[in-house]
Structures are given as C-alpha cells and as structure tokens.
Amino acid sequence: MSPLLLAAILSSPSFARILTETQYIQPEAIFVKESTHVTVHVKAEGLTAEPILAEIDSNGRVIQYLGNMNDTGRWGDRLKNDGTYAKKFQVHRKLGMTLHYAVFHAEDARDFDPTKPETAPVAPASARIALEVLGRPSWLQAMGQVWEKLSRGRAADAPGY
C-alpha cells in the first residue's frame, strides 16, 4: 500500500485508531433492572492524551462517548501510571441485550460531531468490547437448573449407564 493511500485512510473521519492491545471489561455480564458499576480497562503506553471510551452500536459506530479513561490509580484504575487506563461507569438496562464499547484515541474522538453521524469513528469487530445484559432467572428456573445438574450427575454416576 502506498504511503499516500495509507495517510488518506488514516485521516478519514470514519477510520479510528482503536486501542486493542489488552482490553477487558469487568464484570462481563450484568442483570436487567439492576444498576451495576462496570469498568473497562485497556493497556496503552506512550499516549499523548487519555484514551476515550465510547458506547458503540452493533456496526461499530459511536452512539455516545462515556468520557476519558484514566491512569491515576482512581475511578476504576488499579495502579497509577502503569500504562493501563480505566473508566468506571454505571449501567442500567430494562431489557436483555448486548452492549458494545470501544476505546478510541482522543484525537479521533475530537473530530466527532453528534449532529453529523457520518463523522463518527467506526470500531472494527476485533476492537469491540461486549457486555451482556441478562434476564435474571426466576426462583423456579434456578431450581430447575440445579435439579437438571443434579440429575445429570446422578445418571453419570449410576452403574450401567
């Protein structure tokens, strides 16, 4: 690929430099109708500005920016100046779904105009962080799952099976 073509791609507003080195979310799943604190972590050293966490849709387009991540040892970050940035935020959903997040370089987020969706950076599938919002099982469903596990255990231990 020619250097001019690569420069044109990198400067395109729809191309975002996503931080994908080591990223994870805690917890990986939450329950509906419960407010839960969630923390996203990303390992990224040598940055000139704090990375920005965004909620994205299933196509990778930014829905909203959740704010700057930090490496200060506070607000979800474990150790100060270790190169691992974190953002802690609260999630509450009424329905089960999968939420998607991505971590962007601050320079890419700066060019986003919420009134012009076409300026939103796009996160490739490999850079998306998923959070599952699950329906909490009823007491009867939970007991049914326990009974099923116990029944399978007994069948496996029984002679002649």
Backbone torsions as a table, in degrees:
resi	resn	phi	psi	omega
1	MET	NA	135.8	-177.8
2	SER	-72.9	150.5	179.8
3	PRO	-60.6	-33.5	179.5
4	LEU	-68.3	-41.3	178.5
5	LEU	-65.0	-43.3	178.4
6	LEU	-61.9	-41.9	178.3
7	ALA	-63.1	-38.7	179.1
8	ALA	-65.5	-40.7	179.1
9	ILE	-65.4	-46.2	-178.0
10	LEU	-65.2	-27.9	-178.8
11	SER	-89.2	-6.0	178.9
12	SER	-65.1	136.6	-179.6
13	PRO	-64.8	-22.5	-178.4
14	SER	-85.9	-8.4	177.9
15	PHE	-97.2	128.6	-179.4
16	ALA	-121.6	139.6	173.9
17	ARG	-83.6	102.5	-175.7
18	ILE	-92.0	140.0	175.8
19	LEU	-87.0	113.9	-175.8
20	THR	-125.7	9.6	-174.7
21	GLU	-53.6	-80.1	176.1
22	THR	-129.0	110.5	-178.8
23	GLN	-134.9	144.2	177.7
24	TYR	-157.7	163.8	-178.6
25	ILE	-124.1	142.7	177.7
26	GLN	-132.4	127.9	-11.4
27	PRO	-73.0	170.1	-180.0
28	GLU	-85.8	-14.3	179.3
29	ALA	-147.6	148.0	177.1
30	ILE	-134.2	170.4	179.0
31	PHE	-102.4	149.7	176.5
32	VAL	-62.6	155.2	175.2
33	LYS	60.5	23.6	175.7
34	GLU	-132.1	130.2	174.2
35	SER	-78.7	125.3	-176.0
36	THR	-131.8	136.4	173.4
37	HIS	-79.9	129.0	-179.0
38	VAL	-121.8	142.3	178.4
39	THR	-126.8	130.7	174.1
40	VAL	-106.0	133.4	179.6
41	HIS	-119.1	144.0	173.6
42	VAL	-144.2	135.2	176.6
43	LYS	-90.6	118.0	-178.3
44	ALA	-155.0	106.5	-178.4
45	GLU	-101.3	154.6	175.5
46	GLY	78.5	23.3	179.4
47	LEU	-82.9	149.1	176.7
48	THR	-90.4	-15.8	177.8
49	ALA	-145.8	157.7	179.4
50	GLU	-64.2	136.8	176.3
51	PRO	-67.1	161.6	-177.0
52	ILE	-119.1	134.3	177.9
53	LEU	-94.8	136.3	179.4
54	ALA	-133.1	146.6	168.5
55	GLU	-85.1	134.3	-177.4
56	ILE	-124.2	160.7	176.2
57	ASP	-85.9	-178.5	-176.5
58	SER	-67.4	-14.6	176.4
59	ASN	-94.0	-1.5	178.1
60	GLY	93.5	0.7	179.2
61	ARG	-81.2	142.8	-178.8
62	VAL	-67.5	129.8	172.6
63	ILE	-92.3	-49.7	178.6
64	GLN	-157.7	150.0	173.4
65	TYR	-88.1	134.2	-179.5
66	LEU	-95.4	-10.1	175.5
67	GLY	122.0	177.8	-179.2
68	ASN	-73.0	145.1	171.9
69	MET	-89.4	161.9	-177.2
70	ASN	-134.9	159.2	176.0
71	ASP	-127.2	45.8	-174.0
72	THR	-103.8	-1.5	-176.7
73	GLY	80.3	13.8	-179.5
74	ARG	-135.0	168.8	175.8
75	TRP	52.6	47.9	177.0
76	GLY	100.0	-19.8	178.2
77	ASP	-81.7	134.3	-174.1
78	ARG	-82.7	-48.2	-176.0
79	LEU	-125.7	134.1	-179.5
80	LYS	-68.7	134.4	174.1
81	ASN	56.1	36.1	178.0
82	ASP	-97.9	1.7	-179.5
83	GLY	86.5	0.5	175.9
84	THR	-107.2	118.9	-178.8
85	TYR	-96.9	151.0	-179.0
86	ALA	-141.8	154.4	173.4
87	LYS	-139.5	122.7	178.2
88	LYS	-106.2	133.2	-178.9
89	PHE	-150.6	165.9	-177.3
90	GLN	-103.5	138.6	179.0
91	VAL	-124.4	135.0	176.0
92	HIS	-144.6	119.3	178.2
93	ARG	-130.0	146.6	-179.7
94	LYS	-89.7	-19.1	-177.9
95	LEU	-125.0	152.8	175.2
96	GLY	-69.2	139.6	-178.9
97	MET	-171.6	175.4	171.9
98	THR	-111.5	125.0	176.0
99	LEU	-99.2	146.4	-178.3
100	HIS	-122.8	142.7	179.1
101	TYR	-134.5	158.2	174.4
102	ALA	-148.2	153.7	179.5
103	VAL	-108.9	124.0	-176.7
104	PHE	-112.2	153.0	168.6
105	HIS	-65.1	143.1	-177.6
106	ALA	-58.8	-34.2	-178.3
107	GLU	-64.3	-35.3	179.7
108	ASP	-72.6	-36.8	-179.6
109	ALA	-70.2	-29.8	-177.8
110	ARG	-61.0	-30.9	-176.1
111	ASP	-84.2	-3.0	-176.6
112	PHE	-79.2	128.5	176.4
113	ASP	-113.4	111.3	-176.5
114	PRO	-57.7	-23.2	179.3
115	THR	-81.4	-9.4	179.6
116	LYS	-126.8	89.3	-176.3
117	PRO	-56.8	-27.0	-178.8
118	GLU	-67.0	-14.6	178.1
119	THR	-87.8	-4.7	-178.0
120	ALA	-69.9	134.2	175.0
121	PRO	-66.9	156.1	-178.5
122	VAL	-114.7	132.3	177.9
123	ALA	-96.0	125.4	176.3
124	PRO	-66.6	158.5	-176.4
125	ALA	-55.9	-35.4	-178.0
126	SER	-69.1	-14.5	-176.3
127	ALA	-102.9	1.2	-175.2
128	ARG	-85.0	139.7	177.8
129	ILE	-109.6	125.7	-175.1
130	ALA	-104.5	142.4	173.1
131	LEU	-126.4	119.6	179.9
132	GLU	-87.2	131.2	173.9
133	VAL	-107.5	111.7	-171.9
134	LEU	-106.7	147.7	171.1
135	GLY	-75.0	136.6	179.3
136	ARG	-77.7	129.5	179.8
137	PRO	-67.0	148.9	175.2
138	SER	-70.7	169.8	179.0
139	TRP	-60.5	-41.4	180.0
140	LEU	-65.6	-40.0	177.6
141	GLN	-63.9	-42.5	179.5
142	ALA	-62.9	-43.7	179.0
143	MET	-66.0	-35.9	176.4
144	GLY	-62.6	-39.4	177.4
145	GLN	-65.7	-41.4	177.7
146	VAL	-62.6	-46.1	-179.9
147	TRP	-61.0	-41.8	179.2
148	GLU	-61.6	-43.0	178.6
149	LYS	-65.0	-42.4	178.4
150	LEU	-64.2	-40.6	-180.0
151	SER	-64.4	-42.2	178.2
152	ARG	-64.2	-38.5	179.2
153	GLY	-64.5	-42.0	179.2
154	ARG	-66.6	-41.7	-179.3
155	ALA	-63.7	-37.9	-179.1
156	ALA	-70.5	-30.6	-178.1
157	ASP	-86.4	-16.6	-175.1
158	ALA	-72.7	141.3	178.9
159	PRO	-70.3	147.6	176.8
160	GLY	87.9	1.3	178.6
161	TYR	-103.4	NA	NA
